[in-house]
Amino acid sequence: MLATAEVAAPTETIAQARPARAYLELIGGVMCIGFTAIFTKWAAVPGPAAAAIRMTLATMLLGGPFAWQLRRRRLPRSGIGPAMLGGLWVGINLGFLNSALLLTSAATATLLDNMAPVWVGLGAMLLLKERLRTRYWLGLVVALAGAGVVTGFQPGAVRSINQGDLLAFAGSVFYAGYLLITQRARRDLDALSCLWIAVATASVSLSLGCLVLHIPLLGYSARSYWALFGAALVSQTGGWLLINYALGYLPASTAVVILLGQPVVTGLLSIPLLREALALRQILGGGLVLGGIYQCVKSEGPSAAVGVAEAK
């Protein structure tokens, strides 16, 4: 009995440390993807093309490390399918969102895309059998309200639903599906393999979409390609690699709420990089987002990673 207790104690300590590290990785990922809008604005490339080029460059950046890892161990087949499906879904999400931005206001499209936490929460309850407390849902409402304030969404200005609104709303469902399926894929795949498969799949789907829509992928300025390379390196490779790591240890329902902090990070970065001053509503909205995130995370308690399979 004593020997068992001596072995169990270090194991429990390690198990508790991993979720703590995962939270740090997730926060780091949010900070990295906060640069996405900055790089995209610098690129000044049509939305679908920017997403396709970014994914293609990220596939190339991750290709070397992924190939080296394949030489060390084989990929479990059980994880490849979910990772590919996740890549298809995130490709559809980006395609819908970027198309919606051309048909509706940026504030409305951004807020509707940020409805993803609602679908992740429902999916976690119905499909993954996670128990989400009332405090989680209250925190989610506060965080979504803060996101609406940050983006400048005005409910009174919405008189009718147009095609762009529907595309953004549908895109949020696919965004939620990506996070849920990635949580599943991470049970069998390491973060790097899971991300490369998803990014490569998204690259192909987005490139085909641009081909169908007659949106060129070539012929832009060197400045545009350098900006998209920055998005691929910092946001897609660095940011989402950290987020994929966290999804191996934290529930998607928790991760997606923390991802709502992205507009706050982007707003802070836009001050020195885009010389855009923050309005009072953005400051207040950012506070609501952070407060809502805190409530959601606290609702999970110290056992937030219980039931999430250990990542490899």
C-alpha positions as CSV (number, residue, x, y, z in Angstrom):
1,M,0.0,0.0,0.0
2,L,2.8,2.4,0.9
3,A,4.6,1.6,-2.4
4,T,1.4,2.3,-4.3
5,A,0.9,5.6,-2.5
6,E,4.5,6.6,-3.2
7,V,4.1,6.0,-6.9
8,A,0.6,7.6,-7.2
9,A,1.6,10.9,-5.6
10,P,4.1,12.0,-8.3
11,T,1.8,10.8,-11.0
12,E,-1.1,12.9,-9.6
13,T,1.3,15.9,-9.4
14,I,2.2,15.5,-13.0
15,A,-1.4,15.2,-14.0
16,Q,-2.3,18.4,-12.2
17,A,0.7,20.2,-13.7
18,R,-0.2,19.4,-17.3
19,P,-3.6,21.3,-17.3
20,A,-1.8,24.2,-15.7
21,R,0.8,24.2,-18.5
22,A,-2.0,23.8,-21.0
23,Y,-3.7,27.0,-19.8
24,L,-0.4,28.8,-20.3
25,E,0.0,27.3,-23.8
26,L,-3.6,28.3,-24.6
27,I,-3.0,31.9,-23.5
28,G,0.2,32.0,-25.6
29,G,-1.8,30.7,-28.5
30,V,-4.4,33.4,-28.1
31,M,-1.7,36.1,-28.1
32,C,-0.2,34.7,-31.3
33,I,-3.6,34.5,-33.2
34,G,-4.2,38.0,-32.0
35,F,-1.8,39.0,-34.8
36,T,-4.0,37.5,-37.5
37,A,-6.0,40.6,-38.2
38,I,-2.9,42.8,-38.1
39,F,-1.1,40.7,-40.7
40,T,-4.2,40.3,-42.8
41,K,-4.8,44.1,-42.9
42,W,-1.1,44.6,-43.9
43,A,-1.5,42.0,-46.7
44,A,-4.6,43.7,-48.2
45,V,-5.5,40.5,-50.1
46,P,-9.1,39.2,-50.7
47,G,-10.2,37.2,-47.7
48,P,-10.5,33.7,-49.2
49,A,-7.1,34.1,-51.0
50,A,-5.5,35.4,-47.8
51,A,-6.8,32.3,-45.9
52,A,-5.7,29.9,-48.6
53,I,-2.2,31.4,-48.9
54,R,-1.8,31.5,-45.1
55,M,-2.7,27.8,-44.8
56,T,-0.5,26.8,-47.7
57,L,2.5,28.6,-46.2
58,A,1.8,27.1,-42.8
59,T,1.7,23.6,-44.4
60,M,5.1,24.2,-45.8
61,L,6.5,25.6,-42.5
62,L,5.2,22.6,-40.6
63,G,6.2,20.1,-43.3
64,G,9.8,19.6,-42.2
65,P,9.1,19.0,-38.5
66,F,6.2,16.8,-39.4
67,A,8.3,14.7,-41.8
68,W,11.1,14.3,-39.2
69,Q,8.5,13.2,-36.7
70,L,7.1,10.6,-39.1
71,R,10.5,9.0,-39.2
72,R,10.4,8.4,-35.5
73,R,6.9,6.9,-35.2
74,R,3.9,6.0,-37.3
75,L,0.6,7.9,-37.1
76,P,-2.4,6.0,-35.6
77,R,-5.0,5.7,-38.3
78,S,-7.8,6.4,-35.8
79,G,-6.6,10.0,-35.5
80,I,-6.0,10.9,-39.2
81,G,-9.6,10.9,-40.2
82,P,-10.7,13.3,-37.4
83,A,-7.8,15.6,-38.1
84,M,-8.6,15.8,-41.8
85,L,-12.3,16.4,-40.9
86,G,-11.2,19.2,-38.6
87,G,-9.1,20.7,-41.4
88,L,-12.1,20.6,-43.8
89,W,-14.3,22.3,-41.2
90,V,-11.8,25.1,-40.4
91,G,-11.4,25.7,-44.1
92,I,-15.2,26.0,-44.5
93,N,-15.3,28.3,-41.5
94,L,-12.7,30.6,-42.9
95,G,-14.3,30.6,-46.4
96,F,-17.7,31.4,-44.9
97,L,-16.3,34.1,-42.6
98,N,-14.2,35.8,-45.2
99,S,-17.2,35.7,-47.6
100,A,-19.5,37.1,-45.0
101,L,-17.2,40.1,-44.4
102,L,-17.9,41.1,-48.0
103,L,-21.7,40.9,-47.5
104,T,-22.3,42.2,-44.0
105,S,-20.6,44.5,-41.4
106,A,-17.4,43.4,-39.9
107,A,-18.9,43.8,-36.4
108,T,-21.9,41.5,-37.2
109,A,-19.8,38.9,-38.9
110,T,-17.2,38.8,-36.1
111,L,-19.9,38.5,-33.4
112,L,-21.8,35.7,-35.2
113,D,-18.5,33.8,-35.8
114,N,-17.9,34.1,-32.0
115,M,-21.1,32.2,-31.4
116,A,-18.9,29.1,-31.7
117,P,-18.6,28.7,-27.9
118,V,-22.3,28.1,-27.6
119,W,-22.2,25.3,-30.1
120,V,-19.0,23.9,-28.5
121,G,-20.8,23.9,-25.1
122,L,-23.8,22.2,-26.5
123,G,-21.7,19.7,-28.4
124,A,-19.6,19.0,-25.3
125,M,-22.8,18.2,-23.3
126,L,-24.6,16.1,-25.9
127,L,-21.7,14.4,-27.7
128,L,-18.9,14.3,-25.1
129,K,-21.1,14.1,-22.0
130,E,-19.3,17.0,-20.3
131,R,-21.1,18.5,-17.3
132,L,-21.1,22.3,-17.7
133,R,-22.3,24.3,-14.7
134,T,-24.6,27.3,-14.6
135,R,-21.6,29.5,-13.8
136,Y,-20.0,28.4,-17.2
137,W,-23.1,29.5,-19.2
138,L,-23.3,32.8,-17.3
139,G,-19.7,33.5,-17.9
140,L,-20.2,32.7,-21.6
141,V,-23.0,35.2,-21.9
142,V,-20.8,37.9,-20.3
143,A,-17.9,37.1,-22.6
144,L,-20.1,37.1,-25.7
145,A,-21.6,40.4,-24.6
146,G,-18.1,41.8,-24.2
147,A,-17.2,40.5,-27.7
148,G,-20.2,42.3,-29.1
149,V,-19.1,45.6,-27.4
150,V,-15.5,45.2,-28.6
151,T,-16.6,44.6,-32.2
152,G,-19.1,47.5,-32.1
153,F,-22.1,45.3,-32.7
154,Q,-25.4,47.2,-32.4
155,P,-28.5,45.1,-32.0
156,G,-30.8,48.0,-32.8
157,A,-29.1,48.5,-36.2
158,V,-29.9,44.9,-37.4
159,R,-33.2,45.2,-39.3
160,S,-33.1,42.1,-41.4
161,I,-30.9,39.0,-41.8
162,N,-28.9,39.0,-45.1
163,Q,-26.8,36.3,-46.8
164,G,-23.6,37.5,-45.0
165,D,-25.2,37.0,-41.6
166,L,-26.2,33.5,-42.5
167,L,-22.8,32.7,-43.8
168,A,-21.1,34.0,-40.6
169,F,-23.6,32.1,-38.4
170,A,-23.0,28.9,-40.3
171,G,-19.3,29.4,-40.1
172,S,-19.5,29.5,-36.3
173,V,-20.9,26.0,-36.4
174,F,-18.0,24.7,-38.4
175,Y,-15.5,26.6,-36.1
176,A,-17.1,24.8,-33.1
177,G,-16.9,21.5,-35.0
178,Y,-13.2,22.0,-35.6
179,L,-12.5,22.5,-31.9
180,L,-14.6,19.5,-30.9
181,I,-13.1,17.2,-33.5
182,T,-9.6,18.4,-32.7
183,Q,-10.1,17.5,-29.1
184,R,-11.1,14.0,-30.3
185,A,-8.1,13.8,-32.7
186,R,-5.7,14.7,-30.0
187,R,-6.5,11.5,-28.1
188,D,-4.5,9.7,-30.8
189,L,-2.3,12.3,-32.4
190,D,0.4,14.6,-31.1
191,A,-0.2,18.4,-31.5
192,L,2.2,18.8,-34.5
193,S,0.8,15.9,-36.5
194,C,-2.8,16.9,-35.8
195,L,-2.1,20.5,-36.8
196,W,-0.3,19.6,-40.0
197,I,-3.0,17.3,-41.2
198,A,-5.7,19.9,-40.5
199,V,-3.8,22.8,-42.1
200,A,-2.9,20.8,-45.2
201,T,-6.5,19.7,-45.6
202,A,-7.7,23.3,-45.1
203,S,-5.1,24.6,-47.6
204,V,-6.4,22.2,-50.3
205,S,-10.1,23.0,-49.6
206,L,-9.5,26.8,-49.5
207,S,-7.4,26.7,-52.7
208,L,-10.1,24.8,-54.5
209,G,-12.6,27.3,-53.3
210,C,-10.6,30.2,-54.6
211,L,-10.3,28.3,-58.0
212,V,-14.1,27.9,-58.2
213,L,-14.7,31.5,-57.2
214,H,-12.0,32.8,-59.7
215,I,-10.1,34.4,-56.9
216,P,-6.3,34.6,-57.8
217,L,-3.7,33.3,-55.5
218,L,-0.8,34.8,-57.4
219,G,0.1,38.3,-58.6
220,Y,0.0,40.2,-55.3
221,S,2.8,42.4,-54.0
222,A,5.9,41.2,-52.1
223,R,4.6,43.1,-49.0
224,S,1.3,41.1,-49.2
225,Y,3.1,37.8,-49.3
226,W,5.5,38.8,-46.5
227,A,2.5,39.8,-44.3
228,L,0.8,36.5,-45.1
229,F,4.0,34.6,-44.3
230,G,4.0,36.4,-40.9
231,A,0.4,35.2,-40.3
232,A,1.4,31.7,-41.3
233,L,4.4,31.7,-39.0
234,V,3.1,33.5,-35.9
235,S,-0.7,32.9,-36.0
236,Q,-1.2,29.6,-37.8
237,T,2.0,27.7,-37.0
238,G,2.9,29.2,-33.6
239,G,-0.5,30.1,-32.3
240,W,-2.5,27.1,-33.4
241,L,0.3,24.7,-32.4
242,L,0.0,25.9,-28.9
243,I,-3.8,25.7,-29.0
244,N,-3.7,22.2,-30.4
245,Y,-1.4,21.2,-27.6
246,A,-3.8,22.6,-25.0
247,L,-6.8,20.7,-26.6
248,G,-5.0,17.5,-25.7
249,Y,-5.4,18.4,-22.0
250,L,-8.3,20.8,-21.7
251,P,-12.0,20.5,-22.8
252,A,-12.9,22.3,-26.0
253,S,-15.7,24.0,-24.1
254,T,-13.1,25.7,-21.9
255,A,-10.6,26.5,-24.7
256,V,-13.1,28.1,-27.0
257,V,-14.2,30.6,-24.3
258,I,-10.5,31.6,-23.7
259,L,-10.2,32.1,-27.5
260,L,-12.8,34.9,-27.1
261,G,-9.9,36.9,-25.8
262,Q,-8.5,37.2,-29.3
263,P,-10.3,40.5,-30.1
264,V,-8.9,42.0,-26.9
265,V,-5.3,41.0,-27.9
266,T,-5.8,42.3,-31.4
267,G,-7.1,45.6,-30.1
268,L,-4.1,46.1,-27.8
269,L,-1.7,45.2,-30.7
270,S,-3.4,47.6,-33.1
271,I,-2.3,50.6,-30.9
272,P,1.4,50.4,-31.7
273,L,1.2,48.4,-34.9
274,L,-1.7,50.0,-36.8
275,R,-1.7,53.3,-34.8
276,E,-5.4,52.7,-33.9
277,A,-6.5,54.1,-30.6
278,L,-8.9,52.1,-28.5
279,A,-12.4,53.5,-27.9
280,L,-14.0,53.5,-24.5
281,R,-16.4,50.7,-25.6
282,Q,-13.5,48.5,-26.6
283,I,-11.9,48.9,-23.2
284,L,-15.2,48.2,-21.4
285,G,-15.9,45.3,-23.7
286,G,-12.5,43.8,-23.2
287,G,-13.1,43.9,-19.5
288,L,-16.4,42.0,-19.9
289,V,-14.7,39.4,-22.1
290,L,-11.9,38.8,-19.6
291,G,-14.4,38.7,-16.7
292,G,-16.6,36.2,-18.6
293,I,-13.6,34.0,-19.4
294,Y,-12.6,34.0,-15.7
295,Q,-16.0,32.8,-14.7
296,C,-16.0,30.0,-17.3
297,V,-12.6,28.8,-16.2
298,K,-13.5,28.9,-12.5
299,S,-16.7,27.0,-13.2
300,E,-14.6,24.0,-14.4
301,G,-12.7,23.7,-11.1
302,P,-9.4,22.0,-10.6
303,S,-10.6,18.9,-12.5
304,A,-11.2,20.6,-15.8
305,A,-9.1,18.1,-17.7
306,V,-10.9,15.1,-16.3
307,G,-12.2,13.0,-19.1
308,V,-9.9,14.5,-21.7
309,A,-7.5,11.9,-22.9
310,E,-3.8,12.5,-22.4
311,A,-2.2,13.9,-25.5
312,K,0.9,12.3,-27.0
